[in-house]
Amino acid sequence: MSKKSMAERRQARGAAGGGNGRGSSRSPQYRRQKSSSRRPWGLLAAIGAVVAVFVVVILVLDLSGPSTAQDTQVLPAPAQVVSAVTHIPTANLNKVGKGDVNFPPAAVPSPTTLRSQGKPEVLYVGAEYCPYCALQRWSLIGALSQFGTFHNLKIIRGSATDPAGTNIATFTFAHGVTYSSPYLTFVARELYSNVPDKKSSSGYAPFQHLTAQEATLFTQVGQSGFPFVDFGGRIAQVGSESTSPGPPGLEGYDWQQIASLLAKTGSTPAKMILGGVNYDTAAICSITGNRPGSVCDRALVRQLEAGL
């Protein structure tokens, strides 16, 4: 696991070039004398044809090939998308069950007490460029919305070049996004933005920072990997909940399409996201004293909670 993502793997890229830089063995004077004897119309025509073909190829590649430009826009989340992810029908959650969750939250070997504002705290640490974080945010928003309310949600896209998943339509927990709940406190840190930065070790601009306690949890429990979610110091999600299919399962969709697919419980996005919602809900119930009962008393949630 790297600092970018627990399940990500960097791919080495190399390029090699050759050529000795030497010119023709004939002297410049000879070439000038030779060319002055006749007009090179045939040569000019051939060069023009090659240039024309080159331009056409470039245009075709530009129009038909995938864009590698990073989309750094931060936009208000459309109301339809917000409604779909924050009001998921219980019937759909029950139908998906565990879904495509390969690595659910687990008990922390040496639990601590993580509280803030007099309530149990859920701590999220990620990065806006991170493909696995992009998937995790959908599930986390769906789960947390059963215990409280998000305000001013924003949408972004993940990395345009990361081999773990490109251009994932997701949310950000920064840029004025807030959350309120009578049962818990939610703290989110996006350590890097999705703005490319060649000087940064991650390849993206540093963004938010951790407190000393958060840094200790991120390092010791989260193993410095994205995404990391600590549920009250007792349960932790280290890395992505779904690595198969993982972020590639969301590639090619925009926010509205993913939101509509949440209602289709057999779709890949629904099985990954709703499965994550169910596990995150169970983890949250374990630190809120199983409140509210309307959420935590569901048979599925009780079953998943017992296995954490």
Contacts in CASP RR format, 6 or more apart in sequence:
PFRMAT RR
TARGET T0000
AUTHOR 0000-0000-0000
METHOD contacts of the structure
MODEL  1
MSKKSMAERRQARGAAGGGNGRGSSRSPQYRRQKSSSRRPWGLLAAIGAV
VAVFVVVILVLDLSGPSTAQDTQVLPAPAQVVSAVTHIPTANLNKVGKGD
VNFPPAAVPSPTTLRSQGKPEVLYVGAEYCPYCALQRWSLIGALSQFGTF
HNLKIIRGSATDPAGTNIATFTFAHGVTYSSPYLTFVARELYSNVPDKKS
SSGYAPFQHLTAQEATLFTQVGQSGFPFVDFGGRIAQVGSESTSPGPPGL
EGYDWQQIASLLAKTGSTPAKMILGGVNYDTAAICSITGNRPGSVCDRAL
VRQLEAGL
1 7 0 8 1.000
1 8 0 8 1.000
1 223 0 8 1.000
1 224 0 8 1.000
1 225 0 8 1.000
1 239 0 8 1.000
2 8 0 8 1.000
2 9 0 8 1.000
2 10 0 8 1.000
2 225 0 8 1.000
3 201 0 8 1.000
3 202 0 8 1.000
3 224 0 8 1.000
3 225 0 8 1.000
3 226 0 8 1.000
4 10 0 8 1.000
4 127 0 8 1.000
4 129 0 8 1.000
4 130 0 8 1.000
4 162 0 8 1.000
4 202 0 8 1.000
4 225 0 8 1.000
4 226 0 8 1.000
5 130 0 8 1.000
5 131 0 8 1.000
5 132 0 8 1.000
5 133 0 8 1.000
5 164 0 8 1.000
5 225 0 8 1.000
5 226 0 8 1.000
5 227 0 8 1.000
5 239 0 8 1.000
5 240 0 8 1.000
6 132 0 8 1.000
6 223 0 8 1.000
6 225 0 8 1.000
6 226 0 8 1.000
6 238 0 8 1.000
6 239 0 8 1.000
6 240 0 8 1.000
7 132 0 8 1.000
7 164 0 8 1.000
7 239 0 8 1.000
7 240 0 8 1.000
7 243 0 8 1.000
8 130 0 8 1.000
8 131 0 8 1.000
8 132 0 8 1.000
8 162 0 8 1.000
8 163 0 8 1.000
8 164 0 8 1.000
9 163 0 8 1.000
9 164 0 8 1.000
10 163 0 8 1.000
11 163 0 8 1.000
24 31 0 8 1.000
66 166 0 8 1.000
67 160 0 8 1.000
68 160 0 8 1.000
68 161 0 8 1.000
69 160 0 8 1.000
70 157 0 8 1.000
70 159 0 8 1.000
70 160 0 8 1.000
70 161 0 8 1.000
70 194 0 8 1.000
70 195 0 8 1.000
70 196 0 8 1.000
71 156 0 8 1.000
71 157 0 8 1.000
71 158 0 8 1.000
71 160 0 8 1.000
71 167 0 8 1.000
71 194 0 8 1.000
72 156 0 8 1.000
72 193 0 8 1.000
72 194 0 8 1.000
72 195 0 8 1.000
73 156 0 8 1.000
73 157 0 8 1.000
74 154 0 8 1.000
74 155 0 8 1.000
74 156 0 8 1.000
74 172 0 8 1.000
74 175 0 8 1.000
75 154 0 8 1.000
75 155 0 8 1.000
75 156 0 8 1.000
76 152 0 8 1.000
76 153 0 8 1.000
76 154 0 8 1.000
76 155 0 8 1.000
77 153 0 8 1.000
77 154 0 8 1.000
77 155 0 8 1.000
77 171 0 8 1.000
77 255 0 8 1.000
78 155 0 8 1.000
78 255 0 8 1.000
78 256 0 8 1.000
80 256 0 8 1.000
80 259 0 8 1.000
81 155 0 8 1.000
81 255 0 8 1.000
81 256 0 8 1.000
81 258 0 8 1.000
81 259 0 8 1.000
82 150 0 8 1.000
82 153 0 8 1.000
84 259 0 8 1.000
84 260 0 8 1.000
84 262 0 8 1.000
84 263 0 8 1.000
85 138 0 8 1.000
85 141 0 8 1.000
85 142 0 8 1.000
85 145 0 8 1.000
85 259 0 8 1.000
85 262 0 8 1.000
86 141 0 8 1.000
86 142 0 8 1.000
86 145 0 8 1.000
86 149 0 8 1.000
86 150 0 8 1.000
87 145 0 8 1.000
88 142 0 8 1.000
88 145 0 8 1.000
88 262 0 8 1.000
88 274 0 8 1.000
88 277 0 8 1.000
89 263 0 8 1.000
90 298 0 8 1.000
92 262 0 8 1.000
92 263 0 8 1.000
92 265 0 8 1.000
92 270 0 8 1.000
92 274 0 8 1.000
93 274 0 8 1.000
93 275 0 8 1.000
93 277 0 8 1.000
93 278 0 8 1.000
93 281 0 8 1.000
93 300 0 8 1.000
94 298 0 8 1.000
94 300 0 8 1.000
95 265 0 8 1.000
96 265 0 8 1.000
96 266 0 8 1.000
96 270 0 8 1.000
96 271 0 8 1.000
96 274 0 8 1.000
96 275 0 8 1.000
96 278 0 8 1.000
97 274 0 8 1.000
97 275 0 8 1.000
97 278 0 8 1.000
97 300 0 8 1.000
98 104 0 8 1.000
98 275 0 8 1.000
98 278 0 8 1.000
98 279 0 8 1.000
98 304 0 8 1.000
99 271 0 8 1.000
99 272 0 8 1.000
99 274 0 8 1.000
99 275 0 8 1.000
99 276 0 8 1.000
99 278 0 8 1.000
100 242 0 8 1.000
100 244 0 8 1.000
100 245 0 8 1.000
100 246 0 8 1.000
100 268 0 8 1.000
100 271 0 8 1.000
100 272 0 8 1.000
100 275 0 8 1.000
101 241 0 8 1.000
101 242 0 8 1.000
101 272 0 8 1.000
101 275 0 8 1.000
101 276 0 8 1.000
101 278 0 8 1.000
101 279 0 8 1.000
102 241 0 8 1.000
102 242 0 8 1.000
102 243 0 8 1.000
102 244 0 8 1.000
103 238 0 8 1.000
103 239 0 8 1.000
103 240 0 8 1.000
103 241 0 8 1.000
103 242 0 8 1.000
103 243 0 8 1.000
104 237 0 8 1.000
104 241 0 8 1.000
104 276 0 8 1.000
104 279 0 8 1.000
104 304 0 8 1.000
104 308 0 8 1.000
105 229 0 8 1.000
105 231 0 8 1.000
105 235 0 8 1.000
105 236 0 8 1.000
105 237 0 8 1.000
105 241 0 8 1.000
105 279 0 8 1.000
105 280 0 8 1.000
105 282 0 8 1.000
105 283 0 8 1.000
105 308 0 8 1.000
106 235 0 8 1.000
106 236 0 8 1.000
106 237 0 8 1.000
106 238 0 8 1.000
106 308 0 8 1.000
107 234 0 8 1.000
107 235 0 8 1.000
107 308 0 8 1.000
108 221 0 8 1.000
108 230 0 8 1.000
108 233 0 8 1.000
108 234 0 8 1.000
108 235 0 8 1.000
108 236 0 8 1.000
111 233 0 8 1.000
111 234 0 8 1.000
112 217 0 8 1.000
112 233 0 8 1.000
112 234 0 8 1.000
113 232 0 8 1.000
113 233 0 8 1.000
114 120 0 8 1.000
114 121 0 8 1.000
114 123 0 8 1.000
114 217 0 8 1.000
114 230 0 8 1.000
114 232 0 8 1.000
114 233 0 8 1.000
114 234 0 8 1.000
115 121 0 8 1.000
115 185 0 8 1.000
115 232 0 8 1.000
116 185 0 8 1.000
116 187 0 8 1.000
117 185 0 8 1.000
118 185 0 8 1.000
119 181 0 8 1.000
119 183 0 8 1.000
119 184 0 8 1.000
119 185 0 8 1.000
120 183 0 8 1.000
120 184 0 8 1.000
120 185 0 8 1.000
120 231 0 8 1.000
120 232 0 8 1.000
120 287 0 8 1.000
120 288 0 8 1.000
121 184 0 8 1.000
121 185 0 8 1.000
121 186 0 8 1.000
121 187 0 8 1.000
121 230 0 8 1.000
121 232 0 8 1.000
121 233 0 8 1.000
122 144 0 8 1.000
122 184 0 8 1.000
122 185 0 8 1.000
122 186 0 8 1.000
122 187 0 8 1.000
122 229 0 8 1.000
122 230 0 8 1.000
122 231 0 8 1.000
122 232 0 8 1.000
122 284 0 8 1.000
122 287 0 8 1.000
123 187 0 8 1.000
123 188 0 8 1.000
123 189 0 8 1.000
123 214 0 8 1.000
123 217 0 8 1.000
123 228 0 8 1.000
123 229 0 8 1.000
123 230 0 8 1.000
123 232 0 8 1.000
124 136 0 8 1.000
124 140 0 8 1.000
124 173 0 8 1.000
124 186 0 8 1.000
124 187 0 8 1.000
124 188 0 8 1.000
124 189 0 8 1.000
124 227 0 8 1.000
124 228 0 8 1.000
124 229 0 8 1.000
125 188 0 8 1.000
125 189 0 8 1.000
125 191 0 8 1.000
125 210 0 8 1.000
125 214 0 8 1.000
125 218 0 8 1.000
125 222 0 8 1.000
125 225 0 8 1.000
125 226 0 8 1.000
125 227 0 8 1.000
125 228 0 8 1.000
125 229 0 8 1.000
126 133 0 8 1.000
126 189 0 8 1.000
126 190 0 8 1.000
126 191 0 8 1.000
126 192 0 8 1.000
126 226 0 8 1.000
126 227 0 8 1.000
126 228 0 8 1.000
127 133 0 8 1.000
127 190 0 8 1.000
127 191 0 8 1.000
127 192 0 8 1.000
127 193 0 8 1.000
127 194 0 8 1.000
127 202 0 8 1.000
127 204 0 8 1.000
127 207 0 8 1.000
127 226 0 8 1.000
128 156 0 8 1.000
128 158 0 8 1.000
128 172 0 8 1.000
128 174 0 8 1.000
128 190 0 8 1.000
128 192 0 8 1.000
128 193 0 8 1.000
128 194 0 8 1.000
128 204 0 8 1.000
128 207 0 8 1.000
129 158 0 8 1.000
129 159 0 8 1.000
129 162 0 8 1.000
129 192 0 8 1.000
129 193 0 8 1.000
129 194 0 8 1.000
129 202 0 8 1.000
129 203 0 8 1.000
129 204 0 8 1.000
130 158 0 8 1.000
130 159 0 8 1.000
130 162 0 8 1.000
130 192 0 8 1.000
130 226 0 8 1.000
130 227 0 8 1.000
131 158 0 8 1.000
131 159 0 8 1.000
131 162 0 8 1.000
131 164 0 8 1.000
131 165 0 8 1.000
131 166 0 8 1.000
131 168 0 8 1.000
131 247 0 8 1.000
132 164 0 8 1.000
132 226 0 8 1.000
132 227 0 8 1.000
132 239 0 8 1.000
132 240 0 8 1.000
132 243 0 8 1.000
132 246 0 8 1.000
132 247 0 8 1.000
133 170 0 8 1.000
133 226 0 8 1.000
133 227 0 8 1.000
134 158 0 8 1.000
134 168 0 8 1.000
134 169 0 8 1.000
134 170 0 8 1.000
134 247 0 8 1.000
134 250 0 8 1.000
135 168 0 8 1.000
135 170 0 8 1.000
135 240 0 8 1.000
135 241 0 8 1.000
135 242 0 8 1.000
135 246 0 8 1.000
135 247 0 8 1.000
135 250 0 8 1.000
135 272 0 8 1.000
135 273 0 8 1.000
136 227 0 8 1.000
136 229 0 8 1.000
136 237 0 8 1.000
136 239 0 8 1.000
136 240 0 8 1.000
136 241 0 8 1.000
137 170 0 8 1.000
137 171 0 8 1.000
137 172 0 8 1.000
137 173 0 8 1.000
137 227 0 8 1.000
138 170 0 8 1.000
138 171 0 8 1.000
138 258 0 8 1.000
138 273 0 8 1.000
139 241 0 8 1.000
139 272 0 8 1.000
139 273 0 8 1.000
139 274 0 8 1.000
139 275 0 8 1.000
139 276 0 8 1.000
139 277 0 8 1.000
139 279 0 8 1.000
139 280 0 8 1.000
140 229 0 8 1.000
140 280 0 8 1.000
141 150 0 8 1.000
141 153 0 8 1.000
141 171 0 8 1.000
142 273 0 8 1.000
142 277 0 8 1.000
142 280 0 8 1.000
143 276 0 8 1.000
143 277 0 8 1.000
143 278 0 8 1.000
143 280 0 8 1.000
143 281 0 8 1.000
143 284 0 8 1.000
144 150 0 8 1.000
144 179 0 8 1.000
144 181 0 8 1.000
144 186 0 8 1.000
144 280 0 8 1.000
144 284 0 8 1.000
146 281 0 8 1.000
146 284 0 8 1.000
146 295 0 8 1.000
147 181 0 8 1.000
147 183 0 8 1.000
147 184 0 8 1.000
147 284 0 8 1.000
147 288 0 8 1.000
147 292 0 8 1.000
147 295 0 8 1.000
148 179 0 8 1.000
148 180 0 8 1.000
148 181 0 8 1.000
148 182 0 8 1.000
148 183 0 8 1.000
149 179 0 8 1.000
149 180 0 8 1.000
149 181 0 8 1.000
150 177 0 8 1.000
150 178 0 8 1.000
150 179 0 8 1.000
151 177 0 8 1.000
151 178 0 8 1.000
151 179 0 8 1.000
151 180 0 8 1.000
152 176 0 8 1.000
152 177 0 8 1.000
152 178 0 8 1.000
153 171 0 8 1.000
153 177 0 8 1.000
154 171 0 8 1.000
154 172 0 8 1.000
154 174 0 8 1.000
154 175 0 8 1.000
154 176 0 8 1.000
154 177 0 8 1.000
155 169 0 8 1.000
155 170 0 8 1.000
155 171 0 8 1.000
155 172 0 8 1.000
155 255 0 8 1.000
156 170 0 8 1.000
156 171 0 8 1.000
156 172 0 8 1.000
156 194 0 8 1.000
157 167 0 8 1.000
157 168 0 8 1.000
157 169 0 8 1.000
157 170 0 8 1.000
157 194 0 8 1.000
158 166 0 8 1.000
158 167 0 8 1.000
158 168 0 8 1.000
158 170 0 8 1.000
158 194 0 8 1.000
159 165 0 8 1.000
159 166 0 8 1.000
159 167 0 8 1.000
159 168 0 8 1.000
159 194 0 8 1.000
159 204 0 8 1.000
160 166 0 8 1.000
160 167 0 8 1.000
164 247 0 8 1.000
164 248 0 8 1.000
165 247 0 8 1.000
165 248 0 8 1.000
165 251 0 8 1.000
166 251 0 8 1.000
167 251 0 8 1.000
167 252 0 8 1.000
168 247 0 8 1.000
168 250 0 8 1.000
168 251 0 8 1.000
169 250 0 8 1.000
169 253 0 8 1.000
169 254 0 8 1.000
169 255 0 8 1.000
169 257 0 8 1.000
169 258 0 8 1.000
170 250 0 8 1.000
171 177 0 8 1.000
172 190 0 8 1.000
173 188 0 8 1.000
173 189 0 8 1.000
173 190 0 8 1.000
174 188 0 8 1.000
174 190 0 8 1.000
174 207 0 8 1.000
174 208 0 8 1.000
177 188 0 8 1.000
179 186 0 8 1.000
179 188 0 8 1.000
183 288 0 8 1.000
183 291 0 8 1.000
183 292 0 8 1.000
184 284 0 8 1.000
184 287 0 8 1.000
184 288 0 8 1.000
187 214 0 8 1.000
189 208 0 8 1.000
189 209 0 8 1.000
189 210 0 8 1.000
189 214 0 8 1.000
190 207 0 8 1.000
190 208 0 8 1.000
191 206 0 8 1.000
191 207 0 8 1.000
191 208 0 8 1.000
191 209 0 8 1.000
191 210 0 8 1.000
191 226 0 8 1.000
192 200 0 8 1.000
192 202 0 8 1.000
192 203 0 8 1.000
192 204 0 8 1.000
192 205 0 8 1.000
192 206 0 8 1.000
192 207 0 8 1.000
193 204 0 8 1.000
193 205 0 8 1.000
193 206 0 8 1.000
193 207 0 8 1.000
194 204 0 8 1.000
195 204 0 8 1.000
195 205 0 8 1.000
196 203 0 8 1.000
196 204 0 8 1.000
196 205 0 8 1.000
197 203 0 8 1.000
197 204 0 8 1.000
197 205 0 8 1.000
197 206 0 8 1.000
200 206 0 8 1.000
210 218 0 8 1.000
217 228 0 8 1.000
217 230 0 8 1.000
217 233 0 8 1.000
218 224 0 8 1.000
218 225 0 8 1.000
218 228 0 8 1.000
221 228 0 8 1.000
221 230 0 8 1.000
221 233 0 8 1.000
221 236 0 8 1.000
221 238 0 8 1.000
222 228 0 8 1.000
222 230 0 8 1.000
222 236 0 8 1.000
222 238 0 8 1.000
222 239 0 8 1.000
223 238 0 8 1.000
225 238 0 8 1.000
225 239 0 8 1.000
226 239 0 8 1.000
227 237 0 8 1.000
227 239 0 8 1.000
227 240 0 8 1.000
228 236 0 8 1.000
228 237 0 8 1.000
228 238 0 8 1.000
228 239 0 8 1.000
229 236 0 8 1.000
229 237 0 8 1.000
229 280 0 8 1.000
229 283 0 8 1.000
230 236 0 8 1.000
231 237 0 8 1.000
231 283 0 8 1.000
231 284 0 8 1.000
231 286 0 8 1.000
231 287 0 8 1.000
232 287 0 8 1.000
233 287 0 8 1.000
234 286 0 8 1.000
234 287 0 8 1.000
235 283 0 8 1.000
235 286 0 8 1.000
235 287 0 8 1.000
235 308 0 8 1.000
237 280 0 8 1.000
237 283 0 8 1.000
240 246 0 8 1.000
240 247 0 8 1.000
241 272 0 8 1.000
241 275 0 8 1.000
241 276 0 8 1.000
241 279 0 8 1.000
241 280 0 8 1.000
242 272 0 8 1.000
242 275 0 8 1.000
242 276 0 8 1.000
245 268 0 8 1.000
245 272 0 8 1.000
246 272 0 8 1.000
249 268 0 8 1.000
249 269 0 8 1.000
249 272 0 8 1.000
250 258 0 8 1.000
250 269 0 8 1.000
250 272 0 8 1.000
253 261 0 8 1.000
253 269 0 8 1.000
258 269 0 8 1.000
258 273 0 8 1.000
261 267 0 8 1.000
261 268 0 8 1.000
261 269 0 8 1.000
261 270 0 8 1.000
262 269 0 8 1.000
262 270 0 8 1.000
262 273 0 8 1.000
262 274 0 8 1.000
263 270 0 8 1.000
264 270 0 8 1.000
265 271 0 8 1.000
265 274 0 8 1.000
278 300 0 8 1.000
278 301 0 8 1.000
278 304 0 8 1.000
279 304 0 8 1.000
281 295 0 8 1.000
281 296 0 8 1.000
281 301 0 8 1.000
281 304 0 8 1.000
282 301 0 8 1.000
282 302 0 8 1.000
282 304 0 8 1.000
282 305 0 8 1.000
282 308 0 8 1.000
283 305 0 8 1.000
283 308 0 8 1.000
285 291 0 8 1.000
285 295 0 8 1.000
285 296 0 8 1.000
285 301 0 8 1.000
285 305 0 8 1.000
286 305 0 8 1.000
286 308 0 8 1.000
288 296 0 8 1.000
289 296 0 8 1.000
290 296 0 8 1.000
290 297 0 8 1.000
290 305 0 8 1.000
295 301 0 8 1.000
296 302 0 8 1.000
296 305 0 8 1.000
END
